[in-house]
Amino acid sequence: MIEDLVFKPNYKDVAVKLSGGADSAIVYYAVCNYYKKSYTNIYALTMGTASKPWYPVGAAKIIKRVYELTGVAPVDHFVHYQPETTAAGYASGISDMDELAVKRFELDAIYSGLTVNPPIDNMQQYFKDNHKQFGLDIDTLMNHIEGRDDSRDTTEESTFFTKQYGKQSVDRIRPFINKDKQAVYHAYRDLDMMEQLYPYTYSCETIPDNYDTMDFVHCGYCFFCMERYWGFGRII
């Protein structure tokens, strides 16, 4: 089981933020697998933007795969579209999605798979040692590491807290909020999902031409692809 992933038998309605990436997918699987024999209603929440239009498609792919694995489908896949693509606009869209979902579904809890960046010195050394086996150019890799969102380098946030939405108290559960991709890898390994679920996930931030077919191909060079190599030793 994933450390810091809280389950409560009295939850009646829970949601998982699901992008189709490796982090949110394993949290979604764990939630569905735990609650599959209960009367808990599960919802998937996905935000799409003009710059990331593939998120709802990737999330739908994970929903289908987890249904095959657990027999559990969400009561609703709630997709919220946010037209603004700035960092502030994206954060605002996430907040709006949460509030709308809480109001619509009267949620008891929202689960999220957010992580922090790998230790950057460690990541740089890893690719210096391993870039040839992946067939990747080391200079391009180093440039992408330098261009990362460094606000994700470290956090000291709570993995569990309760937030008030009007009269509704909602538990917020983020088991990886202070952890990196290697913690996510261990979750896949511990839950025996490396072959059954990980290959269905997609973390690349380079817009795929064929995203609407769910037949995604990772670019291999963006920071999010590099995280997968670093954390899992493989991209799919």
Helices and strands as residue ranges (DSSP letters): E 13-17, H 22-35, E 41-49, H 55-70, E 76-82, H 87-105, E 109-111, H 120-134, H 138-146, G 150-152, E 160-165, E 168-173, H 181-190, G 198-200, G 211-213, H 223-232
